[in-house]
Amino acid sequence: MNREESRIILANNLRHFRKKSGLTALQLCARLQERLHLDSPYARNTLTEWETGRYEPPLFVIIALSEIFEITVDELVREKQGKE
C-alpha cells in the first residue's frame, strides 16, 4: 500500500466513524478542540480536507480522533478486513 492509498483509507474511515458517532463536522472540530486543549477549534474545511484525503491529520490528531470515537488507532488507519 502506498501513501496515497493509506491517506484515502484514513479519510474514508474518518468520515465513517464521524457519521457513525452522529457528529457533524463542526461538532467533531469542537470535540478535538476540547481533547487537545486548543485555543480555537480546527476549521471545518480542515476536517473536510482530511475526510476527502487531500491532507492527512498529524499523528496527535489521529490519536485524539480514535479516543473521541472510542476505537483503536489501528481501526482508524487500516482498511477493514473482510469487506463485502
N, C-alpha and C positions, 0 to 999 in steps of 0.2 A: 504494500500500500504506500502510495506517495503522499507528500504533504497536502496536496490539493484534495485528494480523496479523504484524508483524515479530517481536514477542515470542513468538508461537506457533511461527513458523518456527525461531527460535533454540532454543526449548525442544525441539522435535522433533529438530533436528539434534544438539543436545547429548546427548539420550538415545540417538540412533542411533550417534553416534561413541563414546560411552562403552561401549555394548554391543559395538560392532564391535571396540573395543580390548580387550574381555574384562575390563573393570574393574567391580568393584562400586562402589556409591555411596561406601562408606567408603574404598575404595582410591583413588578419584579425589580425595576430600577430602584424603587423606594426601599424594597427589602435588601437589595445589595448595599444601598447607602447605609442602612442600619447595621447590617452584618459587618461591613468593612469600616464603620465609623468615619464615613466621608462627610465633608462639609456640605457637599451638594451631590445630588444623585447623578448617575450616568444618564446621559441624554437618551431619549427613546430611539433616536436614529443610530446611536452606537449599538444598542441591542439589536436593532434591525440588521445592521451590518454583520453582527455575529450570527444571527439566525439565517442569513442568506449565504453565509460562508465567504463573504467578501473579506472579512478580517476575523481573526480568532482572538478570544479574550486571553489575557495573561493568566498564568497558572494560578495565582492567588484568587482570581475571579472564578476560575473553573472550580476550585476547591469550595469557595463560598456558594456557588450555584448548586453544587452537589449537596451541601449542607441544607440549603433552602428547600431543595426538592426531596431531601431525606433519601438520597441514593448514594451509591459509591461514585467516585471519580471515574472508575472503570466503566460503569453503566453510562456515564455521560459522554465518554470519549470513544467508546468502541461500538462497532456495528453489532446489532442484535444477532445472536446465534439462532439458527432455526427459523429465519424469516420465512413467511408464507408468500 
